[in-house]
């Protein structure tokens, strides 16, 4: 395995013109990467984008997600504060750029990337396909398991929720689960129907997460702070309640504007913030679920 370096990795801002890239660089220059300990030999990095999970030990470092390309040097420098070992693998929880934006930099360093089949498929298609170095080189259909640092690391594909390629990562010995964006503490869920996300699948994925977790399990969300099984339960119940309110509205032929005006999230907004993006994804997902009516 090529030794990771914290100096001068290639920064990639695909699809941006030079002026836009310069602006983005200035923007990312102020980002600080903060290291948080979750359990023995397990950490997460907070910066900009999704939380990066880290397993460190004698074998090396396993990363979960990698935020944005301009942050790669800072991320690797932060990893150096908790380990002097190589990065062995990067696991992508799903396809979004705030979780996979550093893939190309790390892939060019010879670090293999793992993800669900659909993550590679969606990254390799579309108007701006990802470069080959950014693509996962190991994919799985249902689940995969890594055995490193004395830990059993289970990577489990969940029903199509945030996207159709969502995986959660369970560190069995440490009793820690990284949820990707299936669960977050910073706002309502985002159902990306354009990348295969579904409302019903979001509830199913949260149910599966609750089955995996015990009363002492530490839950690391895609965005936000370390949480408990009870936090996931409350999040799941909120999503199910709003889903149950919105589905009959869609069945009655109400427009998104009419659904939004009915305020189906009203008692939850103080905790979870603006519901607009959530309701848009929820509405579209239910519409598709009902046959596109």
N, C-alpha and C positions, 0 to 999 in steps of 0.2 A: 504494500500500500504506500502510495506517495505521501511523504510527510506533509501535513498541512502547514502552510505559512501564513503569517499575519501581515506580510508585506506585499503590497502591489498585486492583488488579484485583479483580474480583468473585470471592470464594472460595465454592465450591459444594461442599456435602457432602450430595448428594441422598440422600433416604431416611432421614436421621438426625433425631432429635428435637433440641430445643435443648440439652438437657443433654448428649447424646452429642456434639453438634457442639462444645460448649465443651470437653469432655474431649479430643476429637481435636485441637482447636486448641492446647491446652496441650501435647499430645504432640508435635505438629509444630513447636512453637515452639523446641524444642531442636535441631532438625535443622540441620546445617550442610551447605552445598553446596560440594564440593571440585572444583576444576578440574584435570584431568590432560591434558597434551599427549600425543597419540598420534603425530602426524606434523606436518609443516608445514601450518598452517592447519586441522588436525583435532584436536579435543579430545573428551573425554567428561567429563560431570558426574556425580559420585557424591553421592548424598544418601540418600533413602529410596525404595526402589522400583527399577525398572530403570535401567540406565545410559543416560544421555542422550548421544547422539552429536551433535557440532557440526561443520559445515563453515563456516568463516568466510573472508571475502575482500572484494574490492571490490564484488561483486554484492550481498552481504548474508550472512545466516545461514540455514542449513538445519538444522533440528533433527530428531533421531530420538527419538521418544517424549518424554514430559513429566511423568512421575511423578504426584504427587498434587496435587489442586487447592490445598490450603493452602500449597504450596511454590512456587507460580507466581512470586510477587514475588521470592523468594530466587533462583529459577532465572534470572529475567531480570536480576537484579543481578549474578549470576555471569557471565552472558553479556556484560554490559557491561564486564567486566574484560578480555575478549579481543577485543571488537569494538564499534564505535560505529555499526554498520549495522543495518538493519531485519531482523527475522525474516521470511523470505520464505515458507517452507513448514515444516510439521511432518509428518513421516512416522511413522505408527504401525506398529510391527512386528507387533502382534497386539492382541487385544481386552481384555486384563486391565487392571484399574483402576490397578495400580502402574506401568503404562506409558502409559495414556491418561487418567488422572484430571485432568490439567490442560487437556484438550481444550476444555472449554467456555469457560474463561477466555481461552484463546488464540483460539478461534473468535470470541468476542465482540469481540476486538480486530481482527477482519478478516483474520486469518492463515489461509490455506487449509490444510486437513488432507488428507493423502493416505494411503490404505490399500487393502488388498485388498478386493474385493467382500464377502467374508464378514465382515470386520471391521465394515463399516457395517451389514450385515444383522443381525448379532448384537447390535450396540449399539442398533439401532432396535427390536428385539423384546424379548420377555420380560416379566417382572413389573414391572420398573422401566426402561422404555426411556430411553435417554439423551436429553437435550434437544437440539433441532435444532442449536444452536450447537456441540455436542460432536461431531457426526457428521462423518466424512470427506466432503468435497465433491468430491474427485476419487478415483475408484476404478479398479482395473485387475483383469483376470482372471489374467494370467500374469506380466507384467513391465511396468516403466515405466523411463524413463531421464530424468534431469534433467541439464542442462548449466549449471552455475553455478560461479563462482570458479575458472574454468579447469579444472574437474574433470568427469569423466564419472561420474555417480552412478547406478548400475544398481540398481533395486529388483526383486528376483526372488522370486516366489512359490515356496515349497518344498512338497513333499508334506505332507499333514496330519500334524503332529508334536506339538508342544506344544498347538496348537489347529489348526483347519482354515483359519486365516487368516494363518499365519506367513509373514513375508517376511524375507529377509536383504538388506542394503544394501552394495553393493560400490563403494568409492571406487577406481576403476580406476587412475588415475594415481598415487595415494598408496599403493596396494596395501594397503588396509585394508578389513576386512569387519566390519560390525556384524551380529551374528547374532540379535538379539532373544533369546527364551528357548529357541530351538532348541539352544543351547549355553550352559552356565554352568560356572563354576569353584567355586561355593559349595555344591554338593550334587548329588545325583542328579537326573536330568531329571524334570520333572513332566508327566505325560500327562493332559491335561484332556479326558477323553472326553465330558464334558458340553458342551464347546465344540468337539467334533469332532476332538480329538487322538487319535493312534493310535501304537501301539508300533512297528509295521512302518514307518510313515511317519517316525518319529523316526530310525530307522536310515537310511532312504532320504534324508532331509533332511541328515543328517550326511555321507552319501556325496557328495551334491551339493556341500555346503560344502567337502569335501576336494578335489573336482574344480576348484572355483573358486580355491582357495588354492594358492599356491606356497610354496617353502621359506622365503621372506622375508616372507610376508604376515603382517600384524599382525591378530589376531583379537580383536575387542572383544565379549565375551559380554554377554548380557542382564543377568547378575549376576556380579560378580567382576572379575578383573583381565585386562589385555591378555595374550593367549596366542599360541601358535604353532600351525601346522598339526599338529605332532606331538602337541600337547595335545588337539586335536580328534580325532586318530586314536585316542589312548588312551581318550578318552571314548566314542567310537563303538564301539570294540572291547569295552569294558566293557558297554555297553548290549546289544550283540549277544550277548555271552556269557550274560548274565542272561536275555535273551529266549529263547535256545536252551534254557536250563534250565527255565524256567517254562512254556513252551508245552506240553511233554509232560505236565506236571502237570495243566494245565487240561484237556487232552484226556482224561486219566484220570478227570476228575470231582472232583479235589481242590478243597476250599474255599479261600478266601483265607487263612483262619486256618491251614490245613494247609500251604499254600504258604509262608506267612511262617515257620512253625515249622521248615520244611526249610532255612531260611537260604540261599537261592540267591545271596545277595550277600555271603556271609560274608567272603571275602578282600578285598572292596572297601570294607567299611564304615569301616575306619580312615581311609581317604582321603575318602570321600564322605558320611559321617555316617549318620543314621538312614535306613533304606530304606523306612519304612512307607508314605509317600505315593507313592513310586515304584512299589512293589509293588502298591499298590491300583490305580493307574492302569494299570499293565502287565497285571495280572490281568483287569481289566474290558475293556481293549482286546482282549486275546487271546480272551476269552470272546465278545465281539461278532464278532471275526474268524472264530470257529468257528461262527457262527450263533446265538449267544446261549445256548449249552448251559450 
